[in-house]
Amino acid sequence: MFNNEALDPVSIQSPWRRSQQSKGCQTKAVQSAEAEVQTVSTTVSGTQTESKQQATAQLVPQNFHGPVLPGLEDFLQRVEDTVITQLVRNARSHAFDGFHVNWEDHSHLVSCHHHLQHPSAVERGLHVTGVSWSCTGAVIVCAYGRIDDGDWSTERSYVCTWNLHGRGLNPKQADVVIDVPTAVTALCCHPNQPALFAGGLYSGEVVVWDTSCAEAPMLVQSGMSADGHREPVYEVEWVPLQKKGEFGLLSACSGGRVLLWTLDSDQGRLVLNASYALVQQQVLRACPSGRRPRGSSTVGVTSMALSPWDSDTFLVGSEGGLLLRCSFSSMTPAAVPSEGQSVTPRAPAVFSFRLSSGPIHSIHCSPFHRNLFVCTGTDGLAHVHSLLQSNPLLSVRISESCVFEVQWSPTRPLVFAAATAQGEVQIYDLGRRSLRPAATIEQGGAGTAATCLAFNRQIPHLLAVGKSDATVGVWQLSTDLTEQNPRENSLLEQIANQVAG
């Protein structure tokens, strides 16, 4: 009755997906460009005029409530042209040339502000061999050693610092005391870093200390090697290097060698960069005939100065009275053996000035004129020289004894100070008619020498003086010795243009 029926399948296509085709098109490249514009800077200004009546009315104060004097306005208008004519005449007049208006209180006295000493140095009878101000002018550094006879090589010494701006300043207790195994013969603070200062030792070593490291203040040293000095180092100076902001260290010794060092803080040593040797045989070529020195083959350097105007020039003074102008760029080989030295020595002398009668202890270049410098020594005279002439332009009698140091004032072009073996510091003003001291600083008792001095460049009215009794006096100078006069530079130029006799 019932049978399974097999039916054929019927397929119906789904209508949800439409037929598709892929096609493409391409347009031409779109050109684009960027440009900027900037408007010019503009300023807004305005002016306002007043009527003649308003301008005249301003002669009377706005808060003036009293009656106006009769005829005052007519009087002012009547004398206006006369007063203006006279003011113009006064502006052209030279009657008040040289008059300098200063509204501050003038100090006419030279007074001692501080009397510093290190008790151990006083007890041992040491001498102050160098003083130097930090670049900030707040800290004074003092070096101890000896200037008399004795076995300096075995005598320990000190380098001390005082912060004059510190609250707890104790004149008899230094803020920092550094023990040194031998006498310190030279000292110079870093021109940019207040914690750094360099020293030369009697043993021939050159040392740089860093007071920011209290436990180990010695930063670098030259050591005893073939490259270093073998005689006492009498001068150290910081020298700008070619790389901006970096400084090398120039040292000079009594053995006739001048060495330029660079600092290697990582290795804790000084690296020799250049070497110069002063040999009598080669120096004679720069000396005028009839004024040639006698003595040993080497020229013992006792003083040195850098030119602040010419980075290639430096001056040296010697034990035999030689005064030489030298050049860093000299390529002439020095007539000395160079075995064991990493740098070949060169002969730097290019010009010799008039021979002095004794050792030259100090040289200082003028900060106001590129050709002028002053030097002193055992003859008791201060010789003002020009770099362009052999003979001195001017010689001033400072003392009947030795003059240990001389420095130009950092603010007065015609003023310099000199420390004498008689214990006095003489301050001279070349602008005065008389070549007598403008001021004399006396400190200490009889037989006490003024061994060194240093002007404070940041605080010009302060002058530090080191003595042979192991004390340092900090003096405040008078206003007349620190404030420049209007015509002072022109007078200095006249001195520089003189022809030496």
C-alpha positions in Angstrom: 0.0 0.0 0.0 2.8 2.4 0.9 6.0 2.7 -1.1 9.2 4.8 -0.7 9.3 7.3 -3.4 12.6 8.7 -4.6 12.3 12.3 -5.8 14.9 14.3 -7.8 16.6 17.1 -5.8 15.8 20.7 -6.7 18.6 23.3 -6.2 17.7 27.0 -5.7 20.7 29.5 -5.8 21.0 31.8 -2.8 20.1 35.4 -3.7 22.1 37.1 -0.8 25.5 37.4 -2.7 25.5 39.4 -5.8 28.0 38.8 -8.6 31.1 40.9 -8.4 33.9 42.0 -10.7 37.3 43.7 -9.9 38.2 46.8 -11.8 40.8 49.6 -11.2 41.6 53.1 -12.3 44.6 55.6 -11.9 44.7 59.4 -11.8 47.7 61.6 -12.6 50.1 62.3 -9.8 49.0 65.2 -7.7 51.7 67.9 -7.4 52.1 69.4 -3.9 54.5 71.9 -2.3 55.1 73.4 1.1 56.0 77.0 1.7 56.4 79.2 4.7 55.9 82.9 5.2 57.0 85.1 8.0 55.9 88.6 8.7 58.4 91.3 9.5 58.7 92.4 13.1 56.7 95.4 13.9 56.9 98.0 16.6 54.4 100.4 17.9 55.4 103.8 19.0 53.6 107.0 19.7 54.3 110.6 20.4 52.3 113.3 22.1 52.8 117.0 22.0 51.6 119.6 24.3 50.5 123.1 23.7 52.9 125.8 24.4 50.8 126.9 27.4 50.8 123.3 28.9 54.6 123.0 28.4 55.2 126.2 30.2 52.8 125.3 33.0 54.9 122.1 33.7 57.7 124.4 35.0 55.6 124.6 38.2 55.2 121.3 40.1 51.8 119.7 39.7 51.4 119.4 43.5 52.3 123.0 44.0 49.2 124.7 45.5 50.8 128.1 46.3 50.4 131.2 44.3 52.5 131.5 41.1 55.0 134.3 41.5 54.2 137.1 39.2 56.5 137.5 36.3 58.2 134.0 36.7 57.0 132.7 33.4 58.1 135.8 31.6 61.5 135.6 33.3 62.1 132.0 32.4 61.2 132.6 28.7 63.5 135.6 28.7 66.6 133.8 30.0 66.0 130.5 28.2 68.2 131.3 25.2 71.0 132.7 27.4 71.1 129.7 29.7 71.1 127.2 26.7 74.0 129.2 25.1 76.0 129.0 28.3 75.3 125.2 28.7 76.6 124.6 25.2 79.7 126.6 26.0 80.3 124.6 29.2 80.0 121.3 27.3 82.8 122.4 24.9 85.1 123.8 27.7 88.0 121.8 29.1 88.0 123.6 32.5 86.7 120.5 34.3 88.8 117.9 32.5 90.0 115.3 35.0 87.2 116.0 37.5 85.5 112.8 38.5 82.2 112.8 40.3 81.8 110.1 42.8 78.8 110.1 45.2 80.2 107.3 47.4 82.0 107.9 50.6 85.8 108.2 50.0 88.3 106.4 52.2 91.6 108.2 52.4 93.2 105.6 54.7 95.0 102.3 54.1 94.0 100.0 56.9 94.7 96.4 57.8 91.5 94.3 57.8 93.0 90.9 58.7 96.2 89.6 60.1 96.4 85.9 59.2 98.9 83.3 60.5 99.3 79.5 60.9 100.7 78.8 64.4 102.9 75.9 63.3 104.5 77.9 60.6 105.2 80.8 63.1 106.7 78.4 65.7 109.0 76.9 63.1 110.1 80.2 61.7 108.9 79.6 58.2 108.4 82.4 55.7 105.5 83.2 53.4 106.8 82.5 49.9 103.6 83.2 48.0 100.0 84.5 48.2 97.3 84.2 45.7 93.6 85.0 45.5 91.0 82.5 44.3 89.1 83.5 41.1 86.1 84.5 43.2 88.2 86.8 45.4 86.8 85.3 48.6 89.6 82.8 49.5 93.3 83.7 50.0 95.9 80.9 49.6 99.2 81.2 51.4 102.4 79.1 50.7 105.2 78.6 53.2 108.9 78.0 52.8 112.2 79.8 53.3 113.9 82.7 51.5 117.1 82.6 53.6 119.9 80.0 53.9 119.3 76.6 55.1 118.6 73.0 54.1 115.2 73.5 52.4 115.1 70.0 50.9 114.3 68.3 54.2 112.1 70.9 55.8 108.4 70.3 55.6 106.1 73.2 54.9 102.4 74.1 54.4 99.8 75.6 52.1 96.9 77.3 53.9 93.6 78.8 52.8 91.3 81.3 54.5 87.8 82.2 53.4 87.4 85.9 54.2 83.7 85.7 53.6 83.1 82.8 55.9 81.2 83.4 59.2 83.7 81.5 61.3 86.8 83.2 60.1 89.7 82.7 62.5 92.8 84.6 61.7 95.0 82.2 63.7 93.4 79.0 62.3 93.3 78.3 58.5 90.2 76.8 57.0 92.4 74.3 55.1 96.0 73.2 55.9 97.9 71.0 53.5 101.2 69.4 54.6 103.9 69.6 52.0 107.1 67.5 52.2 109.4 70.3 51.2 109.4 74.1 50.9 106.8 75.7 48.5 108.6 78.2 46.2 105.7 79.2 43.9 101.9 79.5 44.0 99.1 80.4 41.6 95.3 80.0 41.8 93.3 78.7 38.9 91.7 81.5 36.9 88.2 79.7 36.7 88.0 77.1 39.3 88.1 78.4 42.9 89.1 75.1 44.5 92.2 74.6 42.4 95.6 76.1 42.8 99.1 75.1 41.7 102.4 75.1 43.5 106.1 74.7 42.7 108.3 72.9 45.2 112.0 73.3 46.1 112.4 69.6 45.1 111.5 70.5 41.5 108.0 69.0 41.6 104.9 70.8 40.3 101.7 70.0 42.2 98.0 70.9 41.7 95.8 70.8 44.8 92.0 70.6 45.0 90.5 71.8 48.3 87.1 70.4 47.4 88.6 66.9 48.1 89.2 67.2 51.8 90.7 63.8 52.3 93.1 63.8 49.4 93.6 67.4 48.2 96.5 66.7 45.9 95.0 66.3 42.4 98.0 65.8 40.2 101.8 66.1 40.4 104.7 66.0 37.9 106.8 63.5 39.8 110.5 63.0 39.6 111.2 62.0 36.0 113.4 62.9 33.1 110.7 65.2 31.9 110.4 67.2 35.1 112.5 69.8 36.9 115.5 68.9 38.9 115.9 72.4 40.5 113.6 74.6 42.6 110.5 75.8 40.7 110.3 79.6 41.2 107.3 80.3 39.0 104.0 78.6 38.1 101.3 80.1 35.8 98.1 78.9 34.3 98.1 79.1 30.5 95.0 79.0 28.3 95.1 76.1 25.9 93.7 76.0 22.3 90.6 74.2 23.5 88.3 76.8 25.0 88.0 76.7 28.7 91.0 74.4 29.3 94.2 75.5 31.0 97.7 74.1 31.1 100.4 74.8 33.7 103.6 76.6 32.9 106.5 76.2 35.3 110.0 77.6 35.4 113.1 76.6 37.5 116.5 77.8 38.4 118.0 75.2 36.0 116.9 77.2 33.0 113.9 75.1 31.9 110.4 76.3 31.3 107.9 73.4 31.0 104.2 73.4 29.8 102.1 70.7 31.4 98.6 69.4 30.8 96.5 67.9 33.6 95.6 64.2 33.5 93.2 63.9 36.5 92.4 60.2 35.8 96.1 59.2 36.1 96.8 61.7 38.8 99.8 63.2 37.0 100.9 66.1 34.9 101.8 65.3 31.3 104.6 67.3 29.6 103.2 69.2 26.5 106.2 71.4 25.6 109.7 72.0 26.9 111.8 75.1 26.6 115.5 75.5 27.6 117.4 78.8 28.1 121.1 78.3 27.3 123.6 81.0 27.5 125.0 80.2 24.1 121.7 80.8 22.4 120.6 83.7 24.6 123.6 85.7 23.6 122.2 86.1 20.1 119.3 88.1 21.5 121.6 90.3 23.7 122.9 93.6 22.5 126.7 93.8 22.1 128.6 94.9 25.3 125.7 93.8 27.6 126.2 90.1 27.6 126.0 88.1 30.9 128.7 86.0 32.4 128.4 82.8 34.2 127.3 79.2 33.7 126.0 77.7 30.4 122.4 77.6 31.7 120.2 80.6 32.5 118.6 80.2 35.9 115.0 81.5 35.8 114.0 83.4 38.9 110.8 85.1 37.6 108.3 84.7 34.8 105.2 86.6 33.5 102.6 85.9 30.8 101.4 88.6 28.4 97.6 89.0 28.8 97.5 90.6 25.3 99.6 88.1 23.3 99.1 84.3 24.0 102.4 83.6 22.2 104.6 85.8 24.5 106.1 85.3 27.9 108.9 87.0 29.8 111.6 85.5 32.0 114.1 87.0 34.4 117.2 85.3 35.5 119.7 85.0 38.4 122.3 86.8 36.3 120.1 89.8 35.5 118.9 88.7 32.1 115.5 89.8 31.1 114.1 88.0 28.0 111.1 88.1 25.8 110.2 84.5 24.7 107.9 82.9 22.2 105.8 79.7 22.7 105.9 79.1 19.0 109.6 79.1 18.7 110.8 76.0 16.7 114.6 76.4 17.3 116.0 73.3 19.0 117.7 74.1 22.3 121.4 73.3 22.6 120.9 70.8 25.4 120.9 67.0 25.5 117.4 65.5 25.3 118.1 61.9 26.3 115.2 60.3 28.2 112.9 63.2 27.6 109.6 62.7 25.8 109.6 66.2 24.3 112.5 67.9 22.5 113.4 71.1 24.2 113.2 74.4 22.2 115.0 77.7 22.6 112.3 80.3 23.2 114.3 83.6 23.6 113.7 86.1 20.8 114.7 89.4 22.4 116.8 90.6 25.3 116.3 93.8 27.4 119.0 95.7 29.2 121.0 93.6 31.6 120.3 94.2 35.3 122.9 94.3 37.9 121.5 91.4 39.9 118.8 88.7 40.0 115.3 89.7 38.7 112.8 88.5 41.3 109.5 89.7 39.8 107.9 90.6 36.4 104.4 91.8 35.8 102.7 92.8 32.5 100.4 95.8 32.5 96.6 94.8 32.3 96.0 98.2 30.5 98.7 98.3 27.8 99.9 95.5 25.6 103.5 96.7 25.5 104.2 97.7 29.1 105.6 95.6 32.0 107.4 96.3 35.2 110.2 94.3 36.8 112.1 94.4 40.1 115.1 92.7 41.7 118.1 93.1 44.0 119.0 96.6 42.7 116.0 98.1 44.5 114.6 99.7 41.4 111.3 99.2 39.6 112.0 99.3 35.8 109.0 100.1 33.6 109.7 98.6 30.2 108.2 98.5 26.7 108.3 95.2 24.8 109.5 97.2 21.8 112.6 98.7 23.4 115.7 97.3 25.1 116.2 100.1 27.7 113.6 100.8 30.4 111.3 103.8 29.8 111.3 104.7 33.5 113.2 103.5 36.6 111.8 104.3 40.1 113.9 103.9 43.3 111.8 101.6 45.5 114.2 100.6 48.3 117.9 100.5 49.2 117.5 96.8 49.5 116.0 93.9 47.5 112.5 94.2 46.0 110.9 90.7 46.1 107.7 91.3 44.1 105.9 93.9 42.1 102.4 94.0 40.6 100.3 96.5 38.6 96.9 97.5 40.1 94.0 95.8 38.4 91.9 99.0 38.4 94.4 101.9 38.2 96.6 101.9 35.0 99.3 104.0 36.5 99.6 102.4 40.0 101.8 99.5 41.0 102.9 98.0 44.4 106.2 96.6 45.4 107.2 94.4 48.4 110.7 95.1 49.8 113.2 93.3 52.0 112.9 96.2 54.5 109.3 95.1 55.3 107.6 97.9 53.5 105.1 97.8 50.6 105.5 100.9 48.5 102.5 101.9 46.3 103.4 104.3 43.4 101.2 106.4 41.2 103.0 107.3 37.9 100.4 110.0 37.3 101.8 112.2 40.1 104.4 114.8 39.4 106.7 113.4 42.1 107.9 109.8 42.0 107.5 109.4 45.7 105.2 106.6 47.1 101.5 107.4 47.0 101.2 105.2 50.1 103.5 103.0 52.3 102.3 100.0 54.1 104.4 99.0 57.1 103.7 95.8 58.9 105.8 93.8 61.4 108.9 94.6 63.4 112.5 95.3 62.4 114.1 92.7 60.3 110.8 91.4 58.8 110.7 91.4 55.0 107.7 91.7 52.8 108.2 88.7 50.6 105.2 88.7 48.3 102.0 90.5 47.6 98.8 90.1 45.5 96.0 92.4 44.4 92.5 91.0 44.6 91.0 91.3 41.0 87.5 90.7 42.2 87.6 93.0 45.2 90.1 95.7 44.0 90.4 97.5 47.3 92.0 94.4 49.0 95.8 93.8 48.9 97.4 90.8 50.5 101.0 91.0 51.7 103.1 88.0 52.9 105.9 88.5 55.4 109.0 86.6 56.5 107.4 86.2 60.0 104.9 83.7 58.6 102.0 86.2 58.6 99.8 87.6 55.9 98.2 91.0 56.1 95.0 91.8 54.1 94.9 95.6 53.6 92.1 97.8 52.4 93.3 100.4 50.0 92.1 104.0 49.9 89.7 105.2 47.2 92.4 107.2 45.5 94.4 104.0 44.9 91.5 102.0 43.4 89.4 104.4 41.3 90.6 105.2 37.8 91.0 108.8 36.7 89.5 109.9 33.4 92.8 110.8 31.7 94.8 107.9 33.2 94.8 105.7 30.1 96.1 108.6 27.9 98.9 109.3 30.4 99.8 105.6 30.3 99.9 105.8 26.5 102.3 108.7 26.7 104.6 106.7 28.8 104.5 103.8 26.4 105.3 106.0 23.4 108.4 107.4 25.0 111.8 106.6 23.5 114.1 105.1 26.1 117.4 106.7 26.6 
